[in-house]
Amino acid sequence: MVSAPADPAHLAPARPAGPERPAPSPAVGEPSHASPPDRPRSRFRGDIEGIRAVAVVMVMLFHAGVPALSGGFAGVDVFFVISGYLITTQLLSEQDRTGRVALIDFYARRAKRLLPAVNVVLLTTAVFVFLMVPRGRWSQIGGDIVAAVAYLLNWRLAERFTHPDPTMPPSPVQHFWSLAVEEQYYLIWPLLILLAVTLAKVSGARLKPALATALGLLAAGSLAWSVATTVGAQSPAFFQTTSRIWEFAVGAGVAMSVGAWARLPKPVAVVLGWAGLAAVLVTCLFFTPMMDFPGYTAALPVLGTAAVIAAGCATARGGVETLLGISPLRWIGALSYSLYLWHWPMLAIAATYWGPLSTSTGLLVIALSIAPAWLTFHFVENRIRYSRRVSQSPRLALGIGAGFSALGALAGVALLLAG
């Protein structure tokens, strides 16, 4: 378990989730009409959008200091499972359609989807740190921003938490650690899929067993590492990629076996989905920041999320999608990435400038974060993501991502030098 250093307010430990949204909606890939039956079908998944909303609300209310939601930090695990499922679905769908995995195209999609919004938030945060945070903290925060731009912040925080300083307030960009974990996973998993595809072609072996073997070894090693290193209330394992990969692997495993889940008897699918959602909510209500985490304890939210996604493959009437697919949750789910990016810097900077925040004030700040999140979603994320010109040119997408990253890095360096 990791508790954030003593914060300037009652702000809960900075354990934010990273709601990576690899698709504009939770449509589960775009397989060809001749896709094998064990591949996800192309349809809108309102339950995935809804469970994403549950996760981001868990995280935000936890950070606002709502006492009843002491396990809201586990929203990060929900997002990791969702990301593992969606990314694997996209990659396998591409392999079905084309017989290959185009890494450049994959990373170009990630760049145009993630980097503009991330660096707009980092640049804006740097400005408000300059205006509202004492100068003595500029250097450290500037370094954190640079690490966030490079998607290495999780390792910087893991080192910091090896010998934590209880007097140090949490960084306003501390929540970017989970995005770093996701991006590092995205460097590993597509390469393993590409390797499995290549080996299957060369040897004549079937792709699915080779990929399942690679996934199983990756998950087992990561889970063993997570259990072994998650010890004590200030464990740096909370931030380490090696202790989190198994959570993505669980989502990837659901994607690889979606045909089997789709054949579940309808009553079983209904029970499985509701039980999965209940597991996530139990985590939110009864877990506490004093528990060793992630380790084996993370299995409850991880398997609960996997159960929701797996049950949704069977699309049973009366299933959990009845709740998760309602319009308000789908709206929050669509906005979850931007909400995640904005809510924590606003809370952390407000607490530094005005002093300890009451729960009601924290909730007010959360509500105010909806405005910049909505603006970022519509005028940064969607404008670039849905641009026909950008979509047709991976080189342009990568260039735009690099340009925004340069702005974020310059903002961090400026704070670092000024401090």
Buried (B, 14 or more C-beta within 10 A) or exposed (E): BBBBBBBBBBBBBBBBBBBBBBBEBBBBBBBEEEBEEBBBBBEEBBBBBBBBBBBBBBBBBBBBBBEEBBBBBBBBBBBBBBBBBBBBBBBBBBBBBEEEBBBEEBBBBBBBBBBBBBBBBBBBBBEBBBEEBEEEBBBBBBBBBBBBBBBBBBBBBBEBBEEBEEEBBBBBBBBBBBBBBBBBBBEEBBEBBBBBBEBBEEEEEEBBEBBBEBBEEBBEBBBEBBBEBBEEBBBBBBBBBBBBBBBBBBBBBBBBBBBEBBEBEBEEBBBBBBBBBBBBBBBBEEBEBEBBBBBEBBBBBBBBBBBBBBBBBBBBEEBBBBBBBEEEBBEBBBBBBBBBBBBBBBBBBBBBEEEEBEEEBBBBBBEBBBEBBBEBBEEBBBEBBEBEEBBEBBEBBBBBBEEBBEBBBBBBBBBBEEB
